[in-house]
C-alpha cells in the first residue's frame, strides 16, 4: 500500500490521472474499473484533457463500472450509465461495445452478476481499478460487514449511504435502496487499485483503512492486502494519519524508474 498525499484534491487527481494515462500508453488495450460520484470528476476531466491535447487513445480500452442502482434505467439522470457518459465516455474515443456497466433494470440479478464476473475474466481481468471511499469506509457499494471475498451481487444500502447520496436526488426517499456492485473479492483481483479520498469528512475512513486493522466493518481496509494499491488523498483526508510524514518521505524519494509524474 502506497499513500500519496497532495495539498489539494486537484493535485492528487492530476497525479492519479497521469498514472492511468501511462498505463493506457503502455498497454493500449488496458481494462479499467471505474467508479462514479463527485470524487473522480477532476480525474475524469484530466483524462479528457490528456485525450484531446496529448492524443491519449482509448480506442482499444475496455471499462467495467463498479456499480449501478437497481431500478434505474440508462436514461435516468441519476443512473450511473448517464453519469459515465456525461462525465467521461462522451468525451473520449472509447467504443460503446467496450463499455460495461451493471444493468439496473435486469430481471434476473443473480444471473446478470455471474455474467458480469465472466465478462471481466474473458477480458483478462482489470488492470487498474479506480475507487472512491465512503465516510464509513465502503468502496463500491460494499457496505460495512461486506465479505472481504465477495463477488458482484445485489446489496442493500445503509441509511448512512442513502443520506450521503441524497444530494444527487430530489430527496432522500428518492434514493434507490438496492444496487448491483462489484464485490471486494472482484476488486482485489485487479492488478492495481487506485483509491481517491478528499476532504476532512473522509479523514477517519482513510485512517481506519490505512492504519487500522483489516476489518469487514471498514471494507476499504481490505486494500492493505493488495500488492499494488495506492491512495491518492489531499491534506485534509490525510489529517488523521499518524505516519503521514513517512508516506510523504517515501513518495519524495522514489527511484526514477518508479516515478509516473509527467
C-alpha positions as CSV (number, residue, x, y, z in Angstrom):
1,X,0.0,0.0,0.0
2,X,1.3,3.4,-1.0
3,X,-0.1,6.6,0.4
4,X,0.3,9.7,-1.8
5,X,-0.6,12.9,-0.2
6,X,-1.0,16.1,-2.2
7,X,-2.1,19.5,-0.8
8,X,-5.3,19.7,-2.9
9,X,-7.8,17.2,-4.4
10,X,-7.0,18.6,-7.8
11,X,-3.3,17.9,-7.4
12,X,-3.9,14.4,-6.2
13,X,-6.4,13.8,-9.1
14,X,-3.9,15.0,-11.7
15,X,-1.3,12.6,-10.4
16,X,-3.7,9.7,-10.4
17,X,-4.8,10.6,-14.0
18,X,-1.2,10.6,-15.1
19,X,-0.8,7.1,-13.8
20,X,-3.8,5.8,-15.6
21,X,-2.7,7.6,-18.8
22,X,0.7,5.9,-18.5
23,X,-1.0,2.5,-18.1
24,X,-3.0,3.1,-21.3
25,X,0.0,4.3,-23.2
26,X,2.0,1.2,-22.1
27,X,-1.0,-1.2,-22.7
28,X,-3.4,0.3,-25.3
29,X,-6.0,-2.5,-24.6
30,X,-6.0,-1.8,-20.9
31,X,-9.0,-2.8,-18.8
32,X,-10.2,-0.1,-16.4
33,X,-12.5,-0.4,-13.4
34,X,-14.4,2.9,-13.0
35,X,-16.4,4.5,-10.2
36,X,-19.0,7.3,-10.1
37,X,-19.6,10.1,-7.7
38,X,-18.1,13.5,-7.2
39,X,-14.7,12.3,-6.2
40,X,-13.4,11.0,-9.6
41,X,-14.7,14.0,-11.6
42,X,-11.5,16.0,-11.6
43,X,-9.6,12.9,-12.7
44,X,-12.1,12.2,-15.5
45,X,-11.7,15.8,-16.6
46,X,-8.0,15.4,-16.7
47,X,-8.2,12.2,-18.7
48,X,-10.4,14.0,-21.2
49,X,-7.8,16.8,-21.5
50,X,-5.0,14.3,-22.0
51,X,-7.1,12.6,-24.7
52,X,-7.8,15.8,-26.5
53,X,-4.5,17.6,-26.1
54,X,-2.0,14.8,-25.9
55,X,-3.8,12.2,-28.0
56,X,-4.3,9.6,-25.4
57,X,-6.1,6.8,-27.3
58,X,-9.0,4.9,-25.7
59,X,-10.0,3.1,-28.8
60,X,-8.8,-0.3,-27.5
61,X,-9.6,0.3,-23.8
62,X,-12.3,-1.7,-22.1
63,X,-14.1,-0.4,-19.0
64,X,-16.2,-2.1,-16.2
65,X,-18.1,0.1,-13.8
66,X,-18.2,-0.7,-10.2
67,X,-22.0,-0.4,-9.6
68,X,-25.4,0.8,-10.6
69,X,-28.7,1.5,-8.8
70,X,-31.3,-1.2,-9.2
71,X,-34.5,0.2,-10.7
72,X,-32.8,3.0,-12.7
73,X,-32.5,2.7,-16.5
74,X,-29.7,4.1,-18.6
75,X,-31.6,7.3,-19.4
76,X,-32.4,8.2,-15.8
77,X,-30.4,11.3,-14.9
78,X,-29.2,9.8,-11.7
79,X,-28.2,6.4,-13.2
80,X,-24.5,5.6,-13.4
81,X,-24.9,4.9,-17.1
82,X,-25.9,8.6,-17.5
83,X,-23.2,9.8,-15.2
84,X,-20.4,8.0,-17.0
85,X,-21.4,9.1,-20.5
86,X,-21.9,12.7,-19.4
87,X,-18.6,12.9,-17.5
88,X,-16.3,10.7,-19.5
89,X,-17.5,8.4,-22.3
90,X,-19.0,11.1,-24.5
91,X,-15.7,13.0,-24.5
92,X,-13.2,10.2,-25.3
93,X,-12.9,7.7,-28.2
94,X,-13.8,4.5,-26.2
95,X,-16.1,2.3,-28.3
96,X,-19.6,1.8,-26.9
97,X,-19.2,-2.0,-27.2
98,X,-16.2,-1.8,-24.8
99,X,-18.2,-0.1,-22.1
100,X,-19.6,-2.4,-19.4
101,X,-22.0,-1.0,-16.7
102,X,-24.3,-3.1,-14.5
103,X,-27.9,-3.2,-15.7
104,X,-30.1,-1.6,-13.2
105,X,-33.2,-3.0,-15.0
106,X,-32.1,-6.6,-15.2
107,X,-34.9,-9.0,-14.4
108,X,-32.5,-11.7,-13.2
109,X,-30.0,-10.2,-10.8
110,X,-28.1,-13.4,-9.8
111,X,-27.7,-14.4,-13.5
112,X,-26.5,-10.9,-14.5
113,X,-23.9,-10.8,-11.7
114,X,-22.5,-14.1,-12.8
115,X,-22.3,-12.9,-16.3
116,X,-20.6,-9.6,-15.3
117,X,-17.9,-11.5,-13.5
118,X,-17.4,-13.8,-16.5
119,X,-17.0,-10.8,-18.8
120,X,-14.2,-9.4,-16.6
121,X,-12.5,-12.8,-16.7
122,X,-12.9,-13.0,-20.5
123,X,-11.1,-9.7,-20.9
124,X,-8.2,-10.9,-18.9
125,X,-9.1,-9.1,-15.6
126,X,-8.9,-5.4,-14.7
127,X,-5.6,-3.6,-15.0
128,X,-6.4,-0.6,-12.9
129,X,-9.4,-0.4,-10.5
130,X,-10.3,3.2,-9.6
131,X,-12.1,3.6,-6.3
132,X,-13.6,6.2,-4.0
133,X,-14.4,5.7,-0.3
134,X,-17.5,6.4,1.7
135,X,-17.4,8.1,5.1
136,X,-17.9,4.7,6.7
137,X,-15.1,3.1,4.7
138,X,-17.2,1.4,2.0
139,X,-15.9,1.0,-1.6
140,X,-18.2,0.5,-4.5
141,X,-21.4,-0.3,-2.6
142,X,-19.7,-2.9,-0.3
143,X,-21.1,-1.6,2.9
144,X,-19.7,-2.3,6.4
145,X,-19.9,-6.0,7.2
146,X,-19.4,-7.0,3.5
147,X,-17.5,-10.2,3.0
148,X,-13.9,-9.4,2.1
149,X,-14.1,-12.1,-0.6
150,X,-17.5,-11.0,-2.1
151,X,-18.3,-11.1,-5.8
152,X,-20.6,-8.9,-7.9
153,X,-24.0,-9.1,-6.3
154,X,-27.0,-7.2,-5.1
155,X,-26.6,-5.1,-1.9
156,X,-28.9,-3.1,0.3
157,X,-27.7,0.4,1.1
158,X,-27.2,1.6,4.6
159,X,-29.1,4.6,5.9
160,X,-25.8,6.4,6.0
161,X,-25.0,5.8,2.3
162,X,-28.6,6.7,1.4
163,X,-28.2,10.0,3.3
164,X,-24.8,10.7,1.6
165,X,-26.2,10.1,-1.9
166,X,-29.5,12.0,-1.3
167,X,-27.8,15.2,-2.6
168,X,-27.9,13.7,-6.1
169,X,-31.7,13.1,-5.9
170,X,-34.8,15.3,-5.2
171,X,-34.9,14.0,-1.7
172,X,-33.7,11.1,0.5
173,X,-36.8,9.0,-0.2
174,X,-36.0,9.0,-4.0
175,X,-32.6,7.2,-3.5
176,X,-32.9,3.5,-4.5
177,X,-32.4,1.1,-1.7
178,X,-30.6,-1.6,-3.7
179,X,-27.7,-1.7,-6.1
180,X,-25.6,-4.1,-8.1
181,X,-22.0,-3.8,-7.1
182,X,-18.7,-5.5,-7.8
183,X,-17.6,-7.4,-4.7
184,X,-14.4,-6.8,-2.6
185,X,-13.0,-10.1,-4.0
186,X,-13.6,-8.8,-7.5
187,X,-11.8,-5.6,-6.7
188,X,-8.9,-7.4,-5.1
189,X,-8.3,-9.4,-8.3
190,X,-7.5,-6.2,-10.2
191,X,-3.8,-5.8,-11.0
192,X,-3.7,-2.4,-9.4
193,X,-6.1,-0.4,-7.2
194,X,-6.2,3.4,-7.0
195,X,-8.3,5.0,-4.3
196,X,-9.1,8.7,-4.2
197,X,-10.2,10.4,-1.0
198,X,-10.6,14.1,-0.5
199,X,-11.8,16.4,2.3
200,X,-11.9,16.2,6.1
201,X,-15.1,14.1,6.0
202,X,-13.1,11.2,4.6
203,X,-10.2,11.5,7.1
204,X,-11.4,9.0,9.6
205,X,-12.3,6.4,6.9
206,X,-8.8,6.9,5.4
207,X,-7.2,6.5,8.8
208,X,-9.1,3.3,9.6
209,X,-8.4,1.9,6.1
210,X,-4.7,2.6,6.1
211,X,-3.6,2.3,9.7
212,X,-6.4,0.4,11.3
213,X,-6.9,-3.4,11.4
214,X,-8.1,-5.4,8.5
215,X,-11.8,-5.5,9.2
216,X,-15.1,-6.2,7.3
217,X,-16.6,-3.2,9.1
218,X,-14.2,-1.0,7.2
219,X,-14.4,-2.5,3.7
220,X,-11.6,-0.4,2.2
221,X,-9.1,-1.9,4.8
222,X,-9.0,-5.0,2.5
223,X,-6.7,-2.9,0.3
224,X,-4.0,-3.5,2.9
225,X,-3.8,-7.0,1.4
226,X,-3.4,-5.9,-2.2
227,X,0.1,-6.0,-3.6
228,X,-0.4,-2.8,-5.7
229,X,-2.8,-0.4,-4.0
230,X,-2.3,3.4,-3.9
231,X,-4.3,6.0,-2.0
232,X,-4.2,9.4,-3.7
233,X,-5.5,11.8,-1.0
234,X,-5.4,15.5,-0.2
235,X,-4.1,17.1,3.0
236,X,-7.5,17.1,4.7
237,X,-8.1,13.5,4.1
238,X,-4.7,12.7,5.4
239,X,-5.1,14.8,8.6
240,X,-5.7,11.8,10.9
241,X,-2.9,9.6,9.6
242,X,-0.1,9.0,12.2
243,X,2.6,8.1,9.6
244,X,1.9,10.9,7.1
245,X,5.5,12.3,7.3
246,X,6.8,8.8,6.4
247,X,4.4,8.5,3.5
248,X,5.5,11.9,2.1
249,X,9.1,10.9,2.5
250,X,8.7,7.7,0.7
251,X,6.9,9.4,-2.2
252,X,9.5,12.1,-2.4
253,X,12.4,9.6,-2.6
254,X,11.1,7.3,-5.3
255,X,13.8,6.0,-7.6
256,X,13.4,7.3,-11.2
257,X,12.0,4.1,-12.5
258,X,9.1,4.1,-10.1
259,X,8.0,7.7,-10.9
260,X,4.9,8.3,-13.0
261,X,4.5,12.1,-12.8
262,X,5.0,13.9,-16.1
